[in-house]
Amino acid sequence: MIKNIAVLGCGLIGASWAAFFASKGLRTKMFDIDSATTKRGRDQAVKYLHRLVELNSIPQESLDEAVSNLQSVNSYQELLQDCDYVQESVLEDYDVKAEVYRTLEQHLSTEAIIASSSSGLLMSQMQLALEYPLRSLIAHPFNPPHIIPLVELVPGEKTASETVSAVNDFFIQLGKKPVVLNKEVPGHIANRLAAAVWREAIALLDDDVASLEDIDNALCHGPGLRWALMGQHLIYELGGGEGGYQKFIDTIGASFSTYWEDMQSWTEIPESAKTKAVAGTKELLETRSREQWTKWRDEKLVKIIQILEE
Ligand SMILES: NC(=O)c1ccc[n+]([C@@H]2O[C@H](COP(=O)([O-])OP(=O)(O)OC[C@H]3O[C@@H](n4cnc5c(N)ncnc54)[C@H](O)[C@@H]3O)[C@@H](O)[C@H]2O)c1
């Protein structure tokens, strides 16, 4: 039974994870190698909890208890005492993760689970640093984890199937929507899909097909609306009418070949595109500050999630 959580790394994702676990009544300790970040991370997690109350995601009555579930600590030793589950959210770098895992195991019970938030590294590679790799896996959230339900569970070569089922059950119980990969690939599922869309969004901008705002609008007001409800496969099953997915593949789907042939396949963002992309988003920040956009996003996200839960 998972009761005591250790959040390791208190940057953007660690702070948000901490708010999530604390909001679910779990004792959550937080530690970052940089003590100022540990403190800032806890303050940020407390802010997130207040926001969750404002958004009606958690009741006002449970706020004090949720805040008291959050404890910032000053060492690995304190962090890992009595810990059942570690959510590691340190920098996305094999060397940093390896060093962290070696330190972790000096203080952690062999029963405790180690879950990495990694956006796209391979667990098998990270497991090389672990003496007890059976209890480790990737549990990749989508930003911000205190709101977005998806968690991708990715086992490495040495992960025990019991570890995957235990973490899957744990997240289902907490109201998350875990998906389990059969095998590891760089970027898991969601970030590979995001990478495909992102490359095209950048290529369209670089090729002056439309403005950055219109490219983003084309995504939000069309496909994005459906994507909140169903994935690409089901969408095209419905897109084929009575003939279903088979008909879609044979008719409209066949014309996609012309698009794919015309699309870019680069693996490094061209310099010209970087400049345009960064300048374009700066303009968007003139209408609302980054903080205002984040607040706006989170309010709408919670409403969408509530609709989906109806
Ligand atoms: N940013 C995102 O949108 C996002 C989304 C999902 C998953 N992730 C994943 O989450 C992880 C963290 O990403 P982030 O965006 O929060 O990065 P971040 O830079 O905001 O935070 C990383 C933190 O790790 C700390 N750290 C570095 N070495 C450490 C050590 N040895 N011990 C303890 N703490 C240490 C740093 O001080 C920093 O505060 C990465 O693996 C990333 O791929 C990121």
PDBQT file of the ligand as one rigid body, heavy atoms in Angstrom, charges set to zero:
ROOT
HETATM    1  N1  LIG A 401       8.515  20.402 -18.306  1.00  0.00    +0.000 N 
HETATM    2  C1  LIG A 401       7.580  19.564 -18.741  1.00  0.00    +0.000 C 
HETATM    3  O1  LIG A 401       6.622  19.963 -19.416  1.00  0.00    +0.000 OA
HETATM    4  C2  LIG A 401       7.640  18.104 -18.366  1.00  0.00    +0.000 A 
HETATM    5  C3  LIG A 401       6.470  17.316 -18.519  1.00  0.00    +0.000 A 
HETATM    6  C4  LIG A 401       6.494  15.972 -18.111  1.00  0.00    +0.000 A 
HETATM    7  C5  LIG A 401       7.675  15.416 -17.614  1.00  0.00    +0.000 A 
HETATM    8  N2  LIG A 401       8.795  16.199 -17.491  1.00  0.00    +0.000 N 
HETATM    9  C6  LIG A 401      10.005  15.548 -16.946  1.00  0.00    +0.000 C 
HETATM   10  O2  LIG A 401      10.130  15.894 -15.578  1.00  0.00    +0.000 OA
HETATM   11  C7  LIG A 401      11.522  15.956 -15.215  1.00  0.00    +0.000 C 
HETATM   12  C8  LIG A 401      11.816  17.330 -14.609  1.00  0.00    +0.000 C 
HETATM   13  O3  LIG A 401      11.488  18.327 -15.561  1.00  0.00    +0.000 OA
HETATM   14  P1  LIG A 401      11.182  19.842 -15.131  1.00  0.00    +0.000 P 
HETATM   15  O4  LIG A 401      10.571  20.489 -16.324  1.00  0.00    +0.000 OA
HETATM   16  O5  LIG A 401      10.470  19.865 -13.827  1.00  0.00    +0.000 OA
HETATM   17  O6  LIG A 401      12.681  20.407 -14.945  1.00  0.00    +0.000 OA
HETATM   18  P2  LIG A 401      13.187  21.573 -13.978  1.00  0.00    +0.000 P 
HETATM   19  O7  LIG A 401      14.473  22.032 -14.541  1.00  0.00    +0.000 OA
HETATM   20  O8  LIG A 401      12.105  22.576 -13.732  1.00  0.00    +0.000 OA
HETATM   21  O9  LIG A 401      13.461  20.811 -12.598  1.00  0.00    +0.000 OA
HETATM   22  C9  LIG A 401      14.474  19.850 -12.426  1.00  0.00    +0.000 C 
HETATM   23  C10 LIG A 401      14.992  19.959 -10.999  1.00  0.00    +0.000 C 
HETATM   24  O10 LIG A 401      15.886  18.873 -10.744  1.00  0.00    +0.000 OA
HETATM   25  C11 LIG A 401      16.794  19.359  -9.762  1.00  0.00    +0.000 C 
HETATM   26  N3  LIG A 401      17.947  18.467  -9.648  1.00  0.00    +0.000 N 
HETATM   27  C12 LIG A 401      18.980  18.345 -10.501  1.00  0.00    +0.000 A 
HETATM   28  N4  LIG A 401      19.860  17.430 -10.032  1.00  0.00    +0.000 NA
HETATM   29  C13 LIG A 401      19.355  16.963  -8.854  1.00  0.00    +0.000 A 
HETATM   30  C14 LIG A 401      19.794  16.024  -7.883  1.00  0.00    +0.000 A 
HETATM   31  N5  LIG A 401      20.954  15.394  -8.051  1.00  0.00    +0.000 N 
HETATM   32  N6  LIG A 401      19.019  15.783  -6.799  1.00  0.00    +0.000 NA
HETATM   33  C15 LIG A 401      17.852  16.453  -6.632  1.00  0.00    +0.000 A 
HETATM   34  N7  LIG A 401      17.387  17.372  -7.503  1.00  0.00    +0.000 NA
HETATM   35  C16 LIG A 401      18.135  17.627  -8.605  1.00  0.00    +0.000 A 
HETATM   36  C17 LIG A 401      17.143  20.766 -10.251  1.00  0.00    +0.000 C 
HETATM   37  O11 LIG A 401      17.706  21.556  -9.212  1.00  0.00    +0.000 OA
HETATM   38  C18 LIG A 401      15.778  21.260 -10.727  1.00  0.00    +0.000 C 
HETATM   39  O12 LIG A 401      15.106  22.005  -9.717  1.00  0.00    +0.000 OA
HETATM   40  C19 LIG A 401      12.314  15.666 -16.487  1.00  0.00    +0.000 C 
HETATM   41  O13 LIG A 401      12.669  14.316 -16.533  1.00  0.00    +0.000 OA
HETATM   42  C20 LIG A 401      11.306  15.997 -17.593  1.00  0.00    +0.000 C 
HETATM   43  O14 LIG A 401      11.524  15.271 -18.777  1.00  0.00    +0.000 OA
HETATM   44  C21 LIG A 401       8.808  17.523 -17.849  1.00  0.00    +0.000 A 
ENDROOT
TORSDOF 0
